[in-house]
């Protein structure tokens, strides 16, 4: 059985050790870093499967860590934040974070989020290897094998989670996907308790591919809009 490696980046030694102990007890290999520069070095040295990343760090902050490591290789990032402002969350999501939890949080919730991120990565690998990888719709082309998106031939940079969200919506343009379905299929969550996470990623996705391409069905979910 392969042991997944978690890079844990938290500047508070007490919190870091408590998280490390719990993740280790769950069967993960845990690498700890306590500031921004050390986090980037640890990522490059150990190539972790998931990064658990505090927003506020010495050296440089969590979003900057996320930006630098995502420029090297796609890796799932779970951000820890004591702040709950939408702008702070969107900054993190915009540089490649997949999900976030707000302090204080329950250890069980954090462990569940880590497992969900690992399941999402495995599903993405299976889809990329399945063959039927290219989807074209409304001047937009998505290629699962290369994980590239273009609009009218111009490349669009999406974070890994934005790509997976768009890929699911693009499979059946016009079909409304419920919050539950999207959280289960894209994030691996059993329900839509992460609706705010979903809404934040949809907002970021719209900013990159055009707001008109993703339709909101209030109280239900989202659909890739069909041109009239």
N, C-alpha and C positions, 0 to 999 in steps of 0.2 A: 504494500500500500504506500503510495506517494504521500509524503508529509508536505503540506503547504507552508510556505514561509511568509510570515507577516512582518513588515517593517512598521514598528510602532514609534511615532514621532510625537513626543509629549515632553515639555520642558519641566513639568512638576515631577520630581523624582518619586513622590509618594503615589501619585495617580499612575505614573508610568509603571511602577512595580506592581501595583494592584492589577492593572490591565494585563501586564505581561504574565503574571501568575495565572490569571483566569484563562487567557488564550493558550498558555502552555498546557494547562489542565484539560483544555478542549482538544489537545493533540496537535497544535500548531508549533512550528519552530518560530521563535520570536527574536527579532533583531531590534535593539533599542537605539534611538538617537534622540538628542535633547535640544538641538538647535537646527536652523535651516541648512547651513553648509554641511553639517555632519549627516543630515538626512539625505542630501543629494549624493554624498560620497558612499553612504551605506547602500543606497539604492543601486548605484553603479557596481558596487562590489558584490552584492548578494542577489540582485535581480529577483526581488520578492514577488510573490503571487498577488498580494494585496498590500496596500499602504494604508495604515490608520494614522491620520495626520491632523494634529492640532492646528487651529487657525493662527493663534498668537504664539510666535516663537522668537527667540533671540536670533540675531544674525540677519535673517530675512524671514518673512512670514510664510504661513502655510500655502496660500495661493501661489506665491513665487516658487516654493518647493514643487508644488504640483505642476506649474508651467514648465519648469526645467526638466523634471523627470518624464513628463509626457512627451517632451520634444525628443527624448532619447528612445523610449519604447512605450507602447500603450500598456498601462497597468491600472487595475481598478483602485480607486482612491475613495476612502471613507473619511470625511472631514469631521473633526470634533470642534464644536464652537460654543463659546459661552454667550455669544451674541445671537440674536434672532432676527436682525433686520434683513429685509428682503434683498437689499443691495449687497450686503456681505455674502449672502448665500449665492446670489447670481454671479458674483465675482469668482467664487470657488467653482461653481458649476461651469463657468465660461472658460476656465483654464484646464478643465478635464476631470474634475471630481465627479464621481458617480452618485454619491449619496452623502448625507450628513446626519449627525445626531447632535442635539443641543444639550449641553451640560446644565444641570445634572441629568444623567441617564442611568438606566439599569444595565448592569453587566449582561444580563440575558438578552436585552435588546441589541446591544452592540455585537455580541456573538452571532445572533441571528442575522444581522445585516452582513457580517463578514461571510457567513455561509451562503447567503443569497448572492453576493457578488461573485463568489467562486462558481456557483451553479450557472450564473449568467455567462461567464467566460467560457465554461465548458459547452454550453448550448451554442454560443457563437462559433466555436471551433467546429462543432458538428455541422452547423448550417453552411459554413464556408467550405467544408469538405464534401457537401452533399451533391454538388454539381450545378444545379439550376441557380445561378448566382446573380444574373444580370436582370435588373428591372428598369424599364423606361416609362416615364409618365410625365406629360405636361412640361416638356423641355428639360426634365430632370432625369438623370441616369444614375443608378445606384448599382455598384458591383460588390457583391458580398465577398468574392474571392480576394479582391485587393483592398476592400473596405474603402473604396473611393466614391465620392459623389461629385457630379458635375451638373451645372445648370447652363444650358445653351453653350456647352463646351468648356465653360470656365469652372475650374476646380473650387469646391467648397470644403473648407476644413471643419469637420465635425468631431466632437469628442467621441470616445467609444460608446458611451451610453446614448448620445444623440443619434449616432449611426444606427444602433440597434432599435431605437424607438422609431426612427424613420423607416427602417427596413420592414418592421412589422406593419406599420400603417400602409406602406406602399404595396404590400402583397395583395391587398384588396382595396383599391381606391374607392372611396365613397362609403365603405363599410364603417359603421360606428363601433369602435372598440370601447368597452366599458372600462372604468377606472380599475375594477378588479382584474379584468383580463390583462390590461397593460402592466399593472404591477406584478402580476403573476408571470407573464410571458417575458417581460423585459428585465425586471429586477429579481424575479424569483420569490417574491413575497406571496404569502397565501391569501392576502386580502388587500384592500385599498387603504390601509391605515397610513400609507405614505403618500396620500394625495397631494400634499404640499410639495413633496419632492417631484412628483410627476408634473405638477403645474409649472414649477420652476424650469424643468427641462423643456417642456413644451414652449415656454416663453423664449428660452434661449434658442431652440430650434427654429422658431418662427423668425427670429431676428436674422438667421443665417440663410434660410431658404425662401423667405417671403411669408408674411403673416397670412396671406390669402390661401396658402397651400394647406394649412391645418385648421380644420373647422371644429369649433367647440359645440358640443351638444350638452347644454346645461343640465346638470344633475345626472348625466349618463356617462359621457366620455368624450373621445376625440375621433376624428376621421380625416383622411387625406381628401381634400376637397376635389370634387369633380368639376372641371370647367364647363360652364353652361354655353 
